[in-house]
Amino acid sequence: MLNGIVELVLVLATIVYIYPFMKSVAGSLVGKKHAEVSVIVAVIASIYTLREVQSLI
């Protein structure tokens, strides 16, 4: 139960606080056209990494 709550909080924090920053950085690095896709891939990779770390604990 606690792992699900922690995951939800981290995903919401990523969407609200980190997503706009990541989008602007990605827009500078790969161009505005591909910024959205690269940020979505980064968020999915972060969620996958979080789940893998939680399974090790």
C-alpha positions in Angstrom: 0.0 0.0 0.0 2.7 2.4 1.0 4.7 1.7 -2.2 1.7 2.6 -4.3 1.2 5.9 -2.5 4.9 6.8 -2.8 4.8 6.0 -6.5 1.7 8.1 -7.0 3.2 11.1 -5.1 6.4 10.8 -7.2 4.5 10.7 -10.4 2.4 13.7 -9.5 5.4 15.6 -8.4 7.1 14.8 -11.6 4.1 16.0 -13.7 3.5 19.2 -11.7 7.1 20.3 -10.8 9.6 18.6 -13.0 7.8 18.1 -16.3 7.8 21.8 -17.4 11.5 22.1 -16.5 12.4 18.9 -18.3 10.3 20.0 -21.4 12.2 23.3 -21.6 15.6 21.6 -21.2 14.6 18.9 -23.8 13.4 21.7 -26.1 16.8 23.3 -25.9 18.7 20.0 -26.5 16.6 18.2 -29.2 14.4 20.9 -30.5 10.8 21.9 -29.6 9.3 19.4 -32.0 10.7 16.4 -30.2 10.7 17.8 -26.6 7.4 16.3 -25.7 8.3 12.8 -26.8 11.7 12.9 -25.0 10.1 14.1 -21.8 7.5 11.3 -21.9 10.2 8.7 -22.5 12.2 10.1 -19.5 9.1 10.0 -17.2 8.4 6.4 -18.2 12.0 5.4 -17.7 11.9 7.1 -14.2 8.8 5.1 -13.3 10.3 1.9 -14.5 13.5 2.6 -12.5 11.5 3.4 -9.4 9.7 0.1 -9.7 12.9 -1.9 -10.2 14.5 -0.2 -7.1 11.3 -0.9 -5.1 11.4 -4.6 -6.1 15.0 -4.9 -4.8 14.1 -3.5 -1.4 
